Amino acid sequence: MSKAEKVKPVHQVRLGAVKAAIWRNDTEKGVRFNTTFARIYKDGDDWKSTESFGRDDLLLVAKVADLTHSWIHEQGRSDRDEGDVEH
């Protein structure tokens, strides 16, 4: 798969250096959403990301997770209204 064809998240939530990427998965049982979390940081002139979080990141991870949960829940609500999503 080329970079132009690379699958992208359907939504992202970011607070400070912590972000969540939300991925849509169409299954036989309906739409499911999965989430990955990362912390971004600058190394010299380059931006990098890690899946490692320090003590001071954890409350921010929790808030990003909460916002992510709310977004996914709203998608499920609107899709259920259309009969597409099963949770």
Secondary structure, 3 states (H helix, E strand, C coil): CCHHHCCCCCEEEEECCEEEEEEEEEECCEEEEEEEEEEEEEECCEEEEECCCCHHHHHHHHHHHHHHHHHHHHHHHHHHHHCCCCC
